[in-house]
Amino acid sequence: MDLRELLAATAASVAGYRERAAEGPVFPETSPESVRDALGALPDGPTPAAEVVDVLTKAAEPGLVATTGPRYFGFVIGGALDSATAADLLTTGWDQNGFNAISSPAAAAVEDTAAAWLKDLLGLPATASAGFVTGGQAANTVCLAAARQHVLARAGWDVERDGLAGAPRIRVLAGADRHATIDRALRLLGLGTGAVVPVRTDAQGRTDIGELTRLLSEVDGPRIVCLQAGDVNTGAFDDFPAAIGAAHAHGAWVHVDGAVGLWAAASPGLRHLVAGAEAADSWSTDGHKWLNVPYDSGYAFCAHPDAHAAATALTAAYLIGQDGFRAPSAFALESSRRARGFATWAALRELGRSGLADLVDRCCALARRFATRLEDGGVTIGNDVVLNQVLAAFGDDERTRRVLAAVQRSGVCWMGGTTWHGREYMRISVSSWRTTETDIDRSADAVLAAFRAC
């Protein structure tokens, strides 16, 4: 089998899998150990490419989770759009290094175009820098690296040259319900989780503005404030005008973690949720969540491009670039990097402005439908369903765990569990372009059946 035949057969296999994902079990019964055993031992000699793909397909497919299907509601994962999937296949086939316009003029140009489209859709300043990174964790890390550079430079310290030893201590004011990637980013950046000054939050996870203002006045030295657009459990949004105004009045950098919720800006009906967020200093979001592109797709935006590049860019005599054209790697953590812009550009081109708004609106409406169906069946909904997140409890924590396990075993749908303010919940995230009202009703029926059985 030559390359053309191999790729055609592989593409057909991918298409077949995606079609089957719509109706098959959402979570596999096959264990990781079974997949590992089916992969076999390392052969002594070469294996024909077609045989390699065949073995991999037969071994791995039984262990795949149908995240591309319409009834996967775990971890805020949206199944990749058709155009984005095809563009990702092209990305692999083209095998471009997205370092700069010399390593790949096409990769640099497409990423530059996609970045401009994203800023427009998300209501961010056109002058903001953009880094195409691997996901929300990398985006938060890049943005907080830029924040670290900026606040220390204002304090007279060059962290790129002198490091952190002896530097003024940075304090990071962040809500008690912040995402865990904020803490990990602080560890990776050498600031440590001890730098966090936790700010009280309300029942939905929103930052208490009064306490934030008080803490800003009590904390000395360089300050960074982290806010949320779409809490990972409740979908709640901070009060951006009040919080950003207070932070900037005290000279603090403001970062908005918008892994999920920043996409609300693309919807005329939900845009009010992120009103004022454009005045922040940096923003992070995920493409493989609500934009429905394949994995390895996150975005870090910064209102201070010089601070962004100072924190992440690199130079070397052999790394030549093209004068006047944005170098993608100057705003991300990797040098040898996948050309991530192709899939993002394809998704945005397929959806268009109205299509993206419809995707966001539809998922939120479906989340409300899911919550209503469950509540009508006697289930406790633990959050205000303002976005695409639903928290459901089924009595005490033990019963909630049993219902969740039963639903996961059923194969009809899959969602994870979480602990929110001391109570356990089923956490439902509606993020896929493929999900319909029929999928919601079928899933709600399965949940209610498990509730009654438990």
FITILO-954962 format. One line per 2 residues: number of its first residue (from 0); their letters; for each residue x, y, z of C-alpha. Coordinates in Angstrom, 3 decimals. Layout:
NUM = A = X Y Z ~ ...
This chain:
0 = MD = 0.000 0.000 0.000 ~ 1.490 3.353 -1.032
2 = LR = 1.196 6.589 0.937 ~ -1.875 7.817 -0.931
4 = EL = -3.759 4.577 -0.295 ~ -2.627 4.501 3.343
6 = LA = -3.823 8.024 4.066 ~ -7.112 7.444 2.251
8 = AT = -7.751 4.287 4.274 ~ -6.809 6.054 7.499
10 = AA = -9.118 8.989 6.752 ~ -11.944 6.540 6.047
12 = SV = -11.266 4.841 9.379 ~ -11.395 8.191 11.187
14 = AG = -14.672 9.109 9.489 ~ -16.172 5.752 10.378
16 = YR = -15.220 6.120 14.002 ~ -16.704 9.617 14.223
18 = ER = -19.974 8.376 12.710 ~ -20.153 5.467 15.161
20 = AA = -19.465 7.780 18.105 ~ -22.914 9.306 17.696
22 = EG = -24.726 6.135 18.768 ~ -22.246 3.852 20.486
24 = PV = -21.391 3.712 24.204 ~ -19.845 6.982 25.317
26 = FP = -17.295 5.371 27.621 ~ -15.484 2.144 26.698
28 = ET = -15.644 -1.088 28.649 ~ -12.106 -1.954 27.549
30 = SP = -9.433 -1.379 30.192 ~ -6.119 0.406 29.621
32 = ES = -4.392 -2.903 30.349 ~ -6.293 -4.600 27.507
34 = VR = -5.290 -1.859 25.077 ~ -1.676 -2.124 26.208
36 = DA = -1.676 -5.897 25.736 ~ -3.176 -5.572 22.245
38 = LG = -0.397 -3.213 21.205 ~ 2.084 -6.075 21.523
40 = AL = 5.820 -6.114 22.059 ~ 8.426 -4.039 20.247
42 = PD = 9.290 -5.979 17.063 ~ 12.871 -6.841 16.181
44 = GP = 12.520 -5.624 12.621 ~ 10.548 -3.152 10.512
46 = TP = 6.765 -3.392 10.035 ~ 4.907 -2.205 6.915
48 = AA = 3.148 1.118 7.514 ~ -0.294 -0.258 6.648
50 = EV = 0.115 -3.038 9.187 ~ 1.220 -0.551 11.838
52 = VD = -1.916 1.534 11.338 ~ -4.102 -1.575 11.326
54 = VL = -2.655 -2.856 14.611 ~ -2.979 0.548 16.234
56 = TK = -6.574 0.969 15.082 ~ -7.667 -2.455 16.306
58 = AA = -5.882 -2.045 19.638 ~ -6.850 1.533 20.430
60 = EP = -10.412 1.943 19.150 ~ -11.989 -0.281 21.828
62 = GL = -10.454 2.025 24.449 ~ -11.515 5.353 22.930
64 = VA = -13.869 7.727 24.743 ~ -16.525 9.212 22.458
66 = TT = -15.637 12.827 23.154 ~ -16.431 13.522 19.502
68 = GP = -19.990 12.331 20.065 ~ -23.037 14.303 21.220
70 = RY = -23.500 12.896 24.744 ~ -20.121 13.445 26.351
72 = FG = -20.576 16.022 29.120 ~ -17.329 15.661 31.042
74 = FV = -14.449 18.106 31.563 ~ -15.871 20.826 29.261
76 = IG = -14.816 19.009 26.105 ~ -16.380 19.827 22.759
78 = GA = -16.043 17.384 19.867 ~ -14.003 18.753 16.988
80 = LD = -15.854 20.267 14.042 ~ -15.555 18.496 10.697
82 = SA = -13.496 21.263 9.089 ~ -11.215 21.513 12.122
84 = TA = -10.677 17.755 12.069 ~ -9.813 17.840 8.383
86 = AD = -7.515 20.830 8.932 ~ -5.775 18.929 11.698
88 = LL = -5.165 16.057 9.283 ~ -3.685 18.592 6.857
90 = TT = -1.556 19.995 9.696 ~ -0.122 16.543 10.319
92 = GW = 0.413 15.859 6.642 ~ 2.011 19.211 5.935
94 = DQ = 4.255 18.762 8.982 ~ 5.096 22.449 9.385
96 = NG = 7.165 23.924 12.198 ~ 5.181 26.940 13.338
98 = FN = 8.199 28.750 14.795 ~ 8.116 31.800 12.512
100 = AI = 7.570 33.002 8.942 ~ 10.872 31.476 7.810
102 = SS = 10.159 27.999 9.193 ~ 6.697 28.184 7.592
104 = PA = 5.239 31.280 5.912 ~ 1.845 29.553 5.722
106 = AA = 1.738 28.619 9.400 ~ 2.709 32.123 10.487
108 = AV = 0.191 33.812 8.179 ~ -2.720 31.545 9.140
110 = ED = -1.988 31.945 12.847 ~ -1.782 35.709 12.451
112 = TA = -5.145 35.776 10.687 ~ -6.801 33.463 13.207
114 = AA = -5.469 35.572 16.080 ~ -7.064 38.704 14.616
116 = WL = -10.376 36.885 14.168 ~ -10.285 35.575 17.731
118 = KD = -9.638 38.999 19.233 ~ -12.511 40.430 17.214
120 = LL = -14.937 37.679 18.279 ~ -13.887 37.778 21.937
122 = GL = -14.054 41.552 22.184 ~ -10.377 41.949 23.029
124 = PA = -8.150 44.870 21.982 ~ -6.933 44.549 18.401
126 = TA = -3.477 45.590 19.619 ~ -3.211 42.676 22.073
128 = SA = -0.579 40.021 21.409 ~ -1.681 36.419 20.947
130 = GF = 0.062 33.154 21.681 ~ -1.230 29.844 20.318
132 = VT = -0.458 27.375 23.092 ~ -1.432 23.835 24.066
134 = GG = -4.391 24.624 26.302 ~ -5.679 26.500 29.319
136 = QA = -2.759 25.567 31.536 ~ -0.184 26.865 29.078
138 = AN = -2.285 29.960 28.407 ~ -2.498 30.820 32.102
140 = TV = 1.226 30.176 32.500 ~ 2.158 32.428 29.574
142 = CL = -0.146 35.221 30.738 ~ 1.133 35.072 34.301
144 = AA = 4.723 35.031 33.002 ~ 3.955 38.284 31.190
146 = AR = 2.342 39.625 34.361 ~ 5.407 38.674 36.401
148 = QH = 7.678 40.490 33.943 ~ 5.510 43.605 33.891
150 = VL = 4.896 44.115 37.614 ~ 8.531 43.461 38.503
152 = AR = 9.763 45.815 35.786 ~ 7.533 48.515 37.255
154 = AG = 9.172 47.794 40.609 ~ 12.614 48.242 39.035
156 = WD = 13.510 44.557 38.749 ~ 14.560 42.742 35.539
158 = VE = 13.341 39.200 36.167 ~ 14.533 37.931 32.764
160 = RD = 18.098 38.910 33.624 ~ 18.232 38.557 37.398
162 = GL = 15.667 35.864 38.163 ~ 13.537 35.876 41.289
164 = AG = 16.212 35.646 43.985 ~ 16.149 38.976 45.772
166 = AP = 13.216 40.289 43.715 ~ 10.310 42.146 45.339
168 = RI = 7.713 39.621 46.412 ~ 4.724 39.369 44.091
170 = RV = 1.320 38.773 45.649 ~ -1.434 37.143 43.581
172 = LA = -4.982 37.948 44.640 ~ -7.301 35.220 43.352
174 = GA = -10.722 33.908 44.247 ~ -11.015 30.945 46.564
176 = DR = -12.665 29.042 43.702 ~ -9.965 29.765 41.114
178 = HA = -9.017 27.007 38.683 ~ -6.171 24.724 39.717
180 = TI = -4.113 25.751 36.676 ~ -3.557 29.151 38.278
182 = DR = -1.750 27.529 41.208 ~ 0.257 25.255 38.958
184 = AL = 1.307 28.217 36.812 ~ 2.536 30.008 39.925
186 = RL = 4.580 26.935 40.852 ~ 6.071 26.703 37.374
188 = LG = 6.934 30.399 37.379 ~ 8.764 30.221 40.688
190 = LG = 6.246 32.381 42.535 ~ 4.825 29.475 44.492
192 = TG = 1.320 28.947 45.796 ~ 2.317 30.882 48.901
194 = AV = 2.079 33.999 46.758 ~ -1.705 33.587 46.605
196 = VP = -3.851 35.892 48.702 ~ -7.212 34.085 48.564
198 = VR = -10.271 36.277 48.088 ~ -13.661 35.234 49.417
200 = TD = -16.224 34.101 46.833 ~ -20.007 33.841 46.910
202 = AQ = -22.168 30.736 46.517 ~ -21.626 30.767 42.724
204 = GR = -17.861 31.308 42.917 ~ -17.826 35.016 42.107
206 = TD = -15.077 37.123 43.655 ~ -16.195 39.319 46.551
208 = IG = -15.385 42.818 45.286 ~ -15.436 44.402 48.726
210 = EL = -12.890 41.949 50.085 ~ -10.765 42.226 46.941
212 = TR = -10.642 45.999 47.338 ~ -9.729 45.714 50.999
214 = LL = -6.966 43.184 50.347 ~ -5.530 45.282 47.527
216 = SE = -5.083 48.155 49.960 ~ -3.492 45.903 52.599
218 = VD = -1.001 44.077 50.367 ~ 2.287 45.796 49.568
220 = GP = 4.515 45.436 46.521 ~ 3.799 44.116 43.021
222 = RI = 0.304 42.679 42.682 ~ -1.499 40.441 40.198
224 = VC = -5.260 39.873 40.319 ~ -6.775 36.729 38.759
226 = LQ = -10.442 36.796 37.772 ~ -12.710 34.196 36.180
228 = AG = -14.914 34.214 33.105 ~ -16.983 31.078 33.558
230 = DV = -16.257 29.138 36.736 ~ -15.343 25.567 35.863
232 = NT = -18.117 24.218 38.125 ~ -20.911 26.802 38.065
234 = GA = -20.137 28.846 34.953 ~ -20.279 32.065 37.007
236 = FD = -18.541 35.310 35.978 ~ -16.770 37.867 38.114
238 = DF = -17.868 41.510 38.149 ~ -15.215 42.720 35.724
240 = PA = -15.804 46.481 35.750 ~ -15.677 46.667 39.548
242 = AI = -12.836 44.195 40.027 ~ -10.627 45.556 37.242
244 = GA = -11.265 49.124 38.330 ~ -10.221 48.333 41.895
246 = AH = -7.154 46.384 40.773 ~ -5.909 49.044 38.372
248 = AH = -6.445 51.742 40.990 ~ -3.870 49.882 43.092
250 = GA = -1.459 49.329 40.194 ~ -2.208 45.612 39.856
252 = WV = -2.075 43.535 36.685 ~ -5.397 41.804 35.954
254 = HV = -5.544 38.383 34.343 ~ -8.857 36.854 33.233
256 = DG = -8.974 33.058 33.179 ~ -11.621 32.522 30.519
258 = AV = -10.942 28.925 29.479 ~ -14.663 28.376 28.944
260 = GL = -16.541 31.579 29.580 ~ -14.609 34.020 27.436
262 = WA = -16.492 32.514 24.481 ~ -19.657 34.154 25.820
264 = AA = -18.352 37.333 24.179 ~ -19.111 35.768 20.784
266 = SP = -22.843 35.675 21.584 ~ -24.882 38.898 21.449
268 = GL = -27.250 37.359 23.982 ~ -24.522 36.417 26.475
270 = RH = -21.978 39.155 25.860 ~ -23.120 41.030 28.953
272 = LV = -21.535 38.313 31.093 ~ -18.039 39.428 30.059
274 = AG = -18.756 43.167 29.907 ~ -15.708 45.073 31.100
276 = AE = -13.311 42.146 30.739 ~ -11.658 43.852 27.772
278 = AA = -10.040 46.311 30.217 ~ -7.894 43.553 31.763
280 = DS = -4.193 43.049 31.021 ~ -4.280 39.419 29.883
282 = WS = -6.786 36.746 28.973 ~ -6.624 32.972 28.490
284 = TD = -9.063 30.634 26.786 ~ -9.283 27.162 25.243
286 = GH = -10.084 26.303 21.648 ~ -10.559 22.590 22.287
288 = KW = -13.333 23.380 24.705 ~ -16.008 25.545 23.134
290 = LN = -14.578 26.370 19.720 ~ -14.682 22.611 19.070
292 = VP = -11.232 22.203 17.546 ~ -8.941 19.204 18.158
294 = YD = -6.663 19.084 21.158 ~ -3.465 21.095 21.574
296 = SG = -5.288 24.382 21.119 ~ -5.276 27.212 23.656
298 = YA = -4.829 30.969 23.374 ~ -2.984 33.502 25.524
300 = FC = -3.730 37.181 24.875 ~ -1.920 40.144 26.392
302 = AH = -2.630 43.876 26.304 ~ 1.113 44.499 26.774
304 = PD = 2.879 42.766 23.858 ~ 6.316 43.881 25.040
306 = AH = 5.837 42.174 28.408 ~ 4.440 39.103 26.658
308 = AA = 7.400 38.771 24.308 ~ 9.911 39.584 27.051
310 = AT = 8.602 36.630 29.041 ~ 8.422 34.052 26.246
312 = AL = 10.494 35.020 23.168 ~ 13.979 33.714 22.454
314 = TA = 16.784 34.666 20.109 ~ 19.764 32.824 18.661
316 = AY = 22.118 33.554 15.794 ~ 20.702 30.756 13.650
318 = LI = 17.028 31.539 14.329 ~ 16.425 34.002 11.531
320 = GQ = 12.993 35.514 11.009 ~ 11.177 37.764 8.597
322 = DG = 11.306 41.431 9.548 ~ 7.921 42.958 10.176
324 = FR = 5.989 39.690 10.388 ~ 4.766 38.310 13.694
326 = AP = 6.723 35.286 14.915 ~ 4.242 32.852 16.506
328 = SA = 6.864 31.319 18.803 ~ 7.623 34.705 20.386
330 = FA = 4.344 34.441 22.296 ~ 4.296 30.751 23.263
332 = LE = 6.474 28.413 25.308 ~ 7.649 26.105 22.528
334 = SS = 10.133 26.614 19.731 ~ 9.561 23.479 17.674
336 = RR = 5.817 23.683 17.623 ~ 2.858 22.268 15.754
338 = AR = 1.182 24.694 13.331 ~ -1.851 25.108 15.571
340 = GF = -3.438 27.917 13.602 ~ -4.734 25.766 10.740
342 = AT = -7.441 24.006 12.779 ~ -8.469 27.215 14.547
344 = WA = -8.747 29.111 11.264 ~ -10.823 26.282 9.780
346 = AL = -13.252 26.204 12.705 ~ -13.733 29.960 12.621
348 = RE = -14.201 29.933 8.842 ~ -16.740 27.089 9.036
350 = LG = -18.759 28.697 11.829 ~ -18.456 32.363 10.969
352 = RS = -19.577 35.019 13.414 ~ -23.203 33.876 13.551
354 = GL = -22.334 30.184 13.673 ~ -20.084 30.607 16.700
356 = AD = -22.763 32.657 18.454 ~ -25.312 29.945 17.679
358 = LV = -22.991 27.218 19.006 ~ -22.542 29.047 22.313
360 = DR = -26.224 29.931 22.638 ~ -27.346 26.416 21.758
362 = CC = -25.087 24.739 24.313 ~ -26.309 27.104 27.029
364 = AL = -29.940 26.481 26.105 ~ -29.319 22.720 26.149
366 = AR = -27.674 22.998 29.580 ~ -30.769 24.787 30.870
368 = RF = -32.953 22.079 29.330 ~ -30.873 19.382 31.062
370 = AT = -31.147 21.203 34.400 ~ -34.904 21.673 34.038
372 = RL = -35.482 18.009 33.178 ~ -33.488 16.893 36.208
374 = ED = -35.061 19.421 38.569 ~ -38.547 18.389 37.448
376 = GG = -37.526 14.842 38.353 ~ -36.623 15.774 41.921
378 = VT = -32.906 16.386 41.473 ~ -31.244 19.315 43.245
380 = IG = -29.499 21.769 40.907 ~ -26.653 23.417 42.802
382 = ND = -25.892 26.408 40.574 ~ -27.491 29.193 38.605
384 = VV = -27.263 27.847 35.055 ~ -25.936 30.988 33.387
386 = LN = -23.649 29.213 30.927 ~ -23.158 25.587 29.898
388 = QV = -22.429 24.106 33.339 ~ -24.891 22.190 35.526
390 = LA = -24.300 20.849 39.036 ~ -26.725 18.092 40.093
392 = AF = -27.063 16.422 43.503 ~ -29.204 13.383 44.257
394 = GD = -29.606 13.555 48.003 ~ -26.596 12.891 50.187
396 = DE = -23.071 12.578 48.802 ~ -23.141 8.772 48.819
398 = RT = -26.299 8.646 46.731 ~ -24.861 11.215 44.315
400 = RR = -21.776 9.030 43.878 ~ -23.919 5.962 43.228
402 = VL = -26.102 7.723 40.668 ~ -23.030 9.100 38.892
404 = AA = -21.402 5.652 38.748 ~ -24.594 4.089 37.393
406 = VQ = -24.914 6.699 34.649 ~ -21.276 6.281 33.665
408 = RS = -21.734 2.483 33.454 ~ -24.848 2.823 31.313
410 = GV = -22.893 4.083 28.303 ~ -25.742 6.412 27.322
412 = CW = -23.787 9.503 28.342 ~ -20.790 10.412 30.460
414 = MG = -20.190 13.187 32.929 ~ -17.829 13.529 35.846
416 = GT = -18.227 14.401 39.499 ~ -16.971 17.327 41.526
418 = TW = -17.015 18.766 45.018 ~ -18.428 22.255 45.280
420 = HG = -18.446 24.166 48.572 ~ -18.320 20.980 50.610
422 = RE = -20.938 18.976 48.707 ~ -20.564 16.381 45.953
424 = YM = -22.274 16.907 42.608 ~ -22.604 15.420 39.163
426 = RI = -20.979 17.988 36.879 ~ -22.542 18.344 33.433
428 = SV = -20.800 20.375 30.724 ~ -22.619 20.867 27.421
430 = SS = -19.956 21.886 24.911 ~ -20.340 19.914 21.674
432 = WR = -21.647 21.165 18.351 ~ -23.182 17.727 17.800
434 = TT = -25.449 17.727 20.867 ~ -29.183 18.077 20.191
436 = ET = -32.322 18.294 22.305 ~ -32.829 14.593 21.644
438 = DI = -29.401 13.853 23.112 ~ -30.216 15.945 26.183
440 = DR = -33.546 14.213 26.726 ~ -32.033 10.762 26.244
442 = SA = -29.268 11.607 28.721 ~ -31.651 13.148 31.254
444 = DA = -33.820 10.022 31.062 ~ -30.759 7.884 31.822
446 = VL = -29.815 10.077 34.783 ~ -33.343 10.040 36.204
448 = AA = -33.582 6.281 35.752 ~ -30.350 5.869 37.728
450 = FR = -31.687 8.292 40.355 ~ -34.816 6.202 40.837
452 = AC = -32.875 2.929 40.880 ~ -30.492 4.246 43.550
